[in-house]
Amino acid sequence: MKRLFVFLLVLCLLFSIAGCTGTAETPQSTEPTGEYVLQGVGEAVKVEGNERVFYQVFVGSFSDSDGDGIGDLRGLIERFDYLNDGDDNSGKSLGVEGIWLNPIFLSPSYHKYDAMDYYKIDHRFGTEADLRELITLCHSRNVQIILDLVINHTSNQHPWFSYFAEAHQKGDTENPYYDYYTHSAAPVSGRTFRQIPGATDYYECNFDGGMPELNFENPAVRQEMVDLAKTYLSMGVDGFRFDAAKYIYYGEEVRNAEFWDWYMGQLREIKPDIYTVAEVWDADALTFPYFTSTNCFNFSMSQQSGQIAKAAKGGKVSVLTQYMSRYIAQIKEKNPDAMPITFISNHDMDRAAGFLYAPGQGHMAANLSLLLPGSSFIYYGEEIGMLGSRGGASTDANRRLAMLWGDDDTVKNPVGSTYQAEQINGTVADQLPKAESLYNHYKKVIAIRKAHPEIAKGTFTPIDNGFLSTYNGKSVAVLHNTDTEPLTIDLSKIPNLPCKTLSAFAGMGNVTLEGNILTLAGQTSAVLR
């Protein structure tokens, strides 16, 4: 096994992305930063619209600018060249086209999913001026920025909840805050309630007693959330990720979908081209009603049990592509403008490196995830194979550990984390100069995607071992070999295939095209024009 691993690493070093000649890429001399500069990946096409590669940033764990051990917006600004240096063809940065910030509003917790004040940036993360600077920086580099918006609950330390509790203590039904949160004279079966402090009534809190649920039957609460979104849209953010979208009305899917239809109608009046994606963590069929108003993350593709991991571990590519074809047809039936939102893992899941641990599986998963239509999301550190899982401690802090920069960054693991396993894949500094590293592989695959806009924007048609995508009259074919052994494909046997020129490839080995015979090394993908 060790010999196989070394062999695969040597292959990856020798054979990079190339044109139809299959020419090996020679490592360039490293710059002072140690970055490995890509060559031969083709010219990037400036991304327009929302079909982008997003990078999810858990701000408190990303980069610390002031030495307090907590990541902050200034740290993200100072690290932005790592994500996108403003030159699509430099090959020196990861090349992401959007960022999603986990909650940054004032909150008593490390995770910030319990806002005390939606209009204040948590002082540990920085200031409004920092956010404005970040927005300007993003837009100067054609990067979209979306904020995590948690509107179904607040912290019980939010002033609204204090006013609400006081109104119930006094029995003052005329108080405008009396109905700000969902309440009942007694707990409701199947939901979680706690007694309002100093009162006889109960408030709903399905996530935690410290996170009371807002009452969206109250027009004032609805208006609060429209005003909130308007504030940040006017500041320049491109949109939002909506947390726990199916919990606006607990267990009432029809009412939830109706709410989001209304809310998105309000937001599109403010910003017609707004980018939004909702967290509806459920079976596909239960997410489809939400697509009438907003795109949703595809949870069936993610995690150890998802389509990407199964295929990356040697499963049949056709299972994934046939599934994706059906999925796209189903969401387009709900909304012609809908698009798939693909990811491997996020802040609520065990990290992907823990289940994509065999040589080449992480590389293959990147190919399968990023070379798909719509938007693809990368969880910070996924590109270097960071580890982290709940384990016996049952805390999500173990999934949100400090980014491994490998330099003098002072960012520390979040409060409550207990994860002790060795980070065997190394740091950013370790991986930057190595052609075969997972980081440089992610960089290559994103570059391939940028050079072939048909992948992100085109129609999706499954073919043997991959799919065909057509956009603006041009087509590309994406073909995968998820096995560890070479795969030979006779292109003449793929009906009506218009693509017969090898344009790019990435993975654990080489690709050759001789006449109609395409040969892909194990765990390698190719793009044909």
C-alpha angles and dihedrals in degrees: 000000000000091000090050091050092050090046092052092048091051090050091051090050093050100043120048133159110312143162126260092296092068090225115176118243117237116218112251124227108275122248120230089274090057093239119160106225117218123229135180098029096120131249116306118237112222107256116238128180127015103303093107145137107251127197117213113220121197090200099203091056101039113074133340118216101177105042099248093118094247122108116239144182092264089056090053091049091051091049096046095107087065089060101035127350094191096254113096091196101043093091089209101106134050088256101221117170101206141020131213115204116206110227115313101174124115108286140154093232135073091238098049096216088129108064121204092183124010092197098058126072109228105262090228088062098043138254142307087259089059091051092049090050090050092050091051091048092050094051093046086061098041091252120142120221124206128183128219105246115198106188106150093074142011135199116281083236091066111114089236090065092049090053090046093051092047092051091053093046089056095038087234102160091173092063108110090227096052091096100032091109131038109265140170139187088241137011114282118231115251094021134076122251135170130193116265108246110263094000138089097232126087132230126214118247112163096167101040140332088252092057110067116194118245118233110239092184084076111087089208091060091049090051091049089059094047089051091048094054091044091055094057096037089055088050088060108261112146097222147300147277106224114219121217093354094175093059100070086099107017112238094351105112097174093053091045092054090046090053092053091048088055096042095047089048088058094047094048089056086060097041116008094193096047117152114223136167125182130213105229100160100195145090115313094250090059093051096052097081089060092059091077086077110016142009118256135211113259104235093177089070095049139076129026092303094047131109094254096053093045092052094042089057091059101283123146114283089211091066090058096042095046089050092049091049091054092044094052091048091051096050092043088055087060094042126001089212095053119118135187118260110206130192138155100213141342142191093292095054139067109268118267096237088068092064100025092057104130118093112282097008094105091048091049093048090053090054093049094047102040098039094065133096122267123022126335124200128209119199111224110267093019088105090062096040097251116186129221136140139167094245118167092328093070094211126133088213085082089063093051103055127157116286111256103233097158093219134083096299108139098206112135136199114276124265112281097024117138103170110136106168117126114259094234097181095065133227135300089263090053094050103040097080096039116093092202096051122120090239093057090045091056088048091053095048092049088050090052090051091051092050091050108046089172088077095062099033107028136097114273120233120170117228131172109302094356145357145280120233126192127191130166091353095306126108138201130183121215114203127185136196107197094173122093091234125074118272124212118202126189102214091196088069094059105091117240095352107168095185116085104146123088106233105169144342139190136183142073098326151001134306126209133186119199112174104309095338114103117187120193122191117230117292092008135126132205137198119213127196 
